[in-house]
Amino acid sequence: MEKVTLDLNEKGHGAFRLNDGAEELGEMVVGINGSEMTVYHTEIDPSQEGKGLAKVLLDAMVAHARENHLKVKPLCTYVAAQMKRHPDQYADVWQPAQP
């Protein structure tokens, strides 16, 4: 069974990790500073690609942002693309890049 956990260090840097038992299937690297969460990178194990696992990580990250009243700054191309494609789903947490 897939499980997402958030591991952060004392400076607020870390990752959402997607595991199936002892096997890590993917991670989403983030940093939290105050009320802002920056998403840097999402990576899925190549043997697991195409199964929707990046979306599982995205959903967990967004749920965490909502629960903790955080704005998401997506530097990760996957997260930025999803937020641009579905702005209504993420308007409450998305902090678009400033020009």
Short mmCIF file of the C-alpha atoms (twelve columns), coordinates in Angstrom:
data_MODEL
# 
_entry.id   MODEL 
# 
loop_
_atom_site.group_PDB 
_atom_site.id 
_atom_site.type_symbol 
_atom_site.label_atom_id 
_atom_site.label_alt_id 
_atom_site.label_comp_id 
_atom_site.label_asym_id 
_atom_site.label_seq_id 
_atom_site.Cartn_x 
_atom_site.Cartn_y 
_atom_site.Cartn_z 
_atom_site.pdbx_PDB_model_num 
ATOM 1  C CA . MET A 1  0.000  0.000  0.000   1 
ATOM 2  C CA . GLU A 2  1.348  3.403  -0.989  1 
ATOM 3  C CA . LYS A 3  1.962  5.897  1.790   1 
ATOM 4  C CA . VAL A 4  3.078  9.532  1.618   1 
ATOM 5  C CA . THR A 5  5.110  10.989 4.469   1 
ATOM 6  C CA . LEU A 6  6.648  14.414 4.947   1 
ATOM 7  C CA . ASP A 7  10.191 14.544 6.259   1 
ATOM 8  C CA . LEU A 8  11.500 18.013 7.153   1 
ATOM 9  C CA . ASN A 9  14.694 19.091 8.878   1 
ATOM 10 C CA . GLU A 10 14.905 21.870 11.464  1 
ATOM 11 C CA . LYS A 11 15.264 24.476 8.678   1 
ATOM 12 C CA . GLY A 12 12.047 23.376 6.968   1 
ATOM 13 C CA . HIS A 13 13.744 21.600 4.053   1 
ATOM 14 C CA . GLY A 14 12.831 18.079 3.054   1 
ATOM 15 C CA . ALA A 15 10.464 16.061 0.934   1 
ATOM 16 C CA . PHE A 16 7.142  14.347 0.625   1 
ATOM 17 C CA . ARG A 17 8.112  10.700 0.118   1 
ATOM 18 C CA . LEU A 18 5.932  8.066  -1.500  1 
ATOM 19 C CA . ASN A 19 6.670  4.554  -0.253  1 
ATOM 20 C CA . ASP A 20 5.240  1.118  -0.822  1 
ATOM 21 C CA . GLY A 21 6.484  -0.784 2.195   1 
ATOM 22 C CA . ALA A 22 10.258 -0.381 2.299   1 
ATOM 23 C CA . GLU A 23 10.481 0.729  -1.350  1 
ATOM 24 C CA . GLU A 24 10.604 4.452  -2.123  1 
ATOM 25 C CA . LEU A 25 8.581  5.125  -5.269  1 
ATOM 26 C CA . GLY A 26 9.083  8.881  -5.491  1 
ATOM 27 C CA . GLU A 27 9.633  12.168 -3.760  1 
ATOM 28 C CA . MET A 28 8.674  15.826 -3.982  1 
ATOM 29 C CA . VAL A 29 11.413 18.109 -2.637  1 
ATOM 30 C CA . VAL A 30 10.098 21.146 -0.719  1 
ATOM 31 C CA . GLY A 31 11.130 23.941 1.579   1 
ATOM 32 C CA . ILE A 32 8.826  25.690 4.042   1 
ATOM 33 C CA . ASN A 33 9.582  29.199 5.233   1 
ATOM 34 C CA . GLY A 34 6.902  30.986 7.221   1 
ATOM 35 C CA . SER A 35 3.631  30.690 5.304   1 
ATOM 36 C CA . GLU A 36 5.261  29.744 1.981   1 
ATOM 37 C CA . MET A 37 6.103  26.290 0.666   1 
ATOM 38 C CA . THR A 38 8.473  26.164 -2.293  1 
ATOM 39 C CA . VAL A 39 8.288  22.992 -4.379  1 
ATOM 40 C CA . TYR A 40 11.630 22.367 -6.064  1 
ATOM 41 C CA . HIS A 41 11.426 18.989 -7.752  1 
ATOM 42 C CA . THR A 42 9.256  15.906 -8.185  1 
ATOM 43 C CA . GLU A 43 10.779 12.573 -9.116  1 
ATOM 44 C CA . ILE A 44 9.236  9.140  -9.560  1 
ATOM 45 C CA . ASP A 45 11.274 5.931  -9.802  1 
ATOM 46 C CA . PRO A 46 11.605 5.231  -13.547 1 
ATOM 47 C CA . SER A 47 10.100 1.752  -13.099 1 
ATOM 48 C CA . GLN A 48 6.952  3.368  -11.629 1 
ATOM 49 C CA . GLU A 49 6.351  6.137  -14.186 1 
ATOM 50 C CA . GLY A 50 2.973  6.410  -15.869 1 
ATOM 51 C CA . LYS A 51 1.007  5.184  -12.838 1 
ATOM 52 C CA . GLY A 52 -0.171 8.575  -11.564 1 
ATOM 53 C CA . LEU A 53 2.212  8.600  -8.614  1 
ATOM 54 C CA . ALA A 54 3.332  12.209 -9.148  1 
ATOM 55 C CA . LYS A 55 -0.340 13.190 -8.748  1 
ATOM 56 C CA . VAL A 56 -0.450 11.253 -5.455  1 
ATOM 57 C CA . LEU A 57 2.476  13.376 -4.218  1 
ATOM 58 C CA . LEU A 58 0.851  16.564 -5.562  1 
ATOM 59 C CA . ASP A 59 -2.407 15.794 -3.748  1 
ATOM 60 C CA . ALA A 60 -0.566 15.135 -0.464  1 
ATOM 61 C CA . MET A 61 1.431  18.368 -0.795  1 
ATOM 62 C CA . VAL A 62 -1.685 20.424 -1.564  1 
ATOM 63 C CA . ALA A 63 -3.560 18.850 1.368   1 
ATOM 64 C CA . HIS A 64 -0.661 19.758 3.668   1 
ATOM 65 C CA . ALA A 65 -0.602 23.315 2.308   1 
ATOM 66 C CA . ARG A 66 -4.335 23.718 2.897   1 
ATOM 67 C CA . GLU A 67 -4.205 22.252 6.409   1 
ATOM 68 C CA . ASN A 68 -1.352 24.568 7.359   1 
ATOM 69 C CA . HIS A 69 -2.520 27.688 5.467   1 
ATOM 70 C CA . LEU A 70 0.549  27.734 3.216   1 
ATOM 71 C CA . LYS A 71 0.956  29.323 -0.196  1 
ATOM 72 C CA . VAL A 72 2.747  27.128 -2.745  1 
ATOM 73 C CA . LYS A 73 5.501  28.540 -4.934  1 
ATOM 74 C CA . PRO A 74 6.007  25.894 -7.656  1 
ATOM 75 C CA . LEU A 75 9.536  25.877 -9.072  1 
ATOM 76 C CA . CYS A 76 9.030  22.231 -10.044 1 
ATOM 77 C CA . THR A 77 7.907  22.062 -13.684 1 
ATOM 78 C CA . TYR A 78 5.377  19.292 -12.970 1 
ATOM 79 C CA . VAL A 79 3.679  21.166 -10.115 1 
ATOM 80 C CA . ALA A 80 3.729  24.479 -12.009 1 
ATOM 81 C CA . ALA A 81 2.169  22.813 -15.074 1 
ATOM 82 C CA . GLN A 82 -0.602 21.193 -13.022 1 
ATOM 83 C CA . MET A 83 -1.435 24.459 -11.268 1 
ATOM 84 C CA . LYS A 84 -1.522 26.356 -14.574 1 
ATOM 85 C CA . ARG A 85 -3.707 23.657 -16.196 1 
ATOM 86 C CA . HIS A 86 -6.162 23.517 -13.287 1 
ATOM 87 C CA . PRO A 87 -6.117 26.981 -11.665 1 
ATOM 88 C CA . ASP A 88 -9.563 26.557 -10.093 1 
ATOM 89 C CA . GLN A 89 -8.405 23.466 -8.170  1 
ATOM 90 C CA . TYR A 90 -5.350 25.206 -6.712  1 
ATOM 91 C CA . ALA A 91 -6.287 28.903 -6.501  1 
ATOM 92 C CA . ASP A 92 -6.415 28.841 -2.701  1 
ATOM 93 C CA . VAL A 93 -2.810 27.633 -2.352  1 
ATOM 94 C CA . TRP A 94 -1.069 28.626 -5.602  1 
ATOM 95 C CA . GLN A 95 1.313  31.565 -5.510  1 
ATOM 96 C CA . PRO A 96 2.149  32.247 -9.174  1 
ATOM 97 C CA . ALA A 97 5.604  33.521 -10.022 1 
ATOM 98 C CA . GLN A 98 5.912  37.292 -10.033 1 
ATOM 99 C CA . PRO A 99 7.122  38.898 -13.290 1 
# 
